[in-house]
Amino acid sequence: MPMQLPKKYLPFIIAGIAGIIAVFLINSYVQQQADMARQRETEKQKRLTTVVIAKKDIASGATLDEKSVKEETIRKDLLQPSAATSISRVEGLVTIAPIAKGEQVQLNKLSSSGREMSLSAKVPKDKRAFTIPVDNISSVGGMIRPSDHVDILGMVPIPTMGADGKQMMMMSTVPLFQDVLVLAVGQEFATVTGAEKAEKKISSNITLALAPEEVNILAFVQEQGKIRLVLRSPQDTSKQPPEPASWQTVLPKIIPGYFQKPQAEQRNTVEIIRGQAREIRELR
C-alpha cells in the first residue's frame, strides 16, 4: 500500500509545481522578447546604410581624405544616387565640383585625377560648350579659372542716327549674358593648385557653358567686334542687365549737361508802334 504524504505538505507541493511552471513561462517570455528584439534590430539594420559626407565645404579640385570626409549611418531611403558608402571608396580622389558641408559625397563629382574627366561630362544639361579667344585684359589678367562665373560684354558698332539725320555706326558696349559658367581655361577644366599653378601660363582661350541660342548670338557678336568677360563673386547670382554704354549714355553721366543746348542770351527789348509801323528796340 503506497505511502501517502500528509495533507500539510500538499500546499508546498502545489506551490513548487506552480513555481516551476512560472519559471518556465517567464523564461519563455524573456526568450520570446529577446528574439523579437533581435528581429527588430535585424530589420532596422536592413533599413540603414553608411554614407560618406563632407566634414566641411570642399572646393573643386581638392583631394579627399579623412580630414575632409566622414562616414555616417542613415536610412537607405535617404541615400542619394551614386553616393559613396565608404571612405576607402573616395579617399585620394579629386573633386570636379564643389561639395558643401554635410552633403553626401557623390561619385559623379569625383575623379581619380583633375584632368582625366572629359570636358563633355562637365557640360550642364541643355547647354553647349563654346570657346572664345580672349586677351589678358578681357580675361581679368588670367585670373579666371574653371568653375568661375562671368558676365559677357560685347564691344560692337551699332547703327545710330547722327545729328544731320544720316545713319552712322557708333561703338557701344552691350551686356550680352550674365552668370555664365566657365567650363575650361585653355586645356584645363579642373582647378590646379600648388606647383602646377606656378607653371601655368595664361591661356588665350576660355570655354563657356551657353544655351544653343546664346551660342548663336555670341558667335555673331564675336565676328562684329570684341568680347569682354567680367568675373563675378561666387555669392552673387543676381541678373540685372545694365544699359548699353556709348558716348551718348556715358558723357551725360561723367560730364553733366554735355548734350544740353546753350540757351539763347535773353535781352530786354521794347516794341514801338507808329501807325502801321512796328519797331523793336533793345534796352541798354
ZIRA-V502595 format. One record per helix or strand. SS is the DSSP state (2 for helix, 1 for strand). FROM is the first residue (numbers start at 0). TO is the last residue. If there is no record, write none. Layout:
{{SS;FROM;TO} {SS;FROM;TO}}
//
This chain:
{{2;6;46} {1;47;53} {1;57;57} {1;62;62} {1;68;74} {2;75;77} {1;82;82} {2;86;89} {1;93;94} {1;98;98} {1;103;103} {1;105;105} {2;106;108} {1;109;110} {2;118;121} {1;127;132} {2;139;141} {1;148;160} {1;166;184} {1;187;187} {2;194;198} {1;204;209} {2;211;223} {1;225;230} {1;244;244} {2;246;253} {1;268;273} {1;276;281}}
//
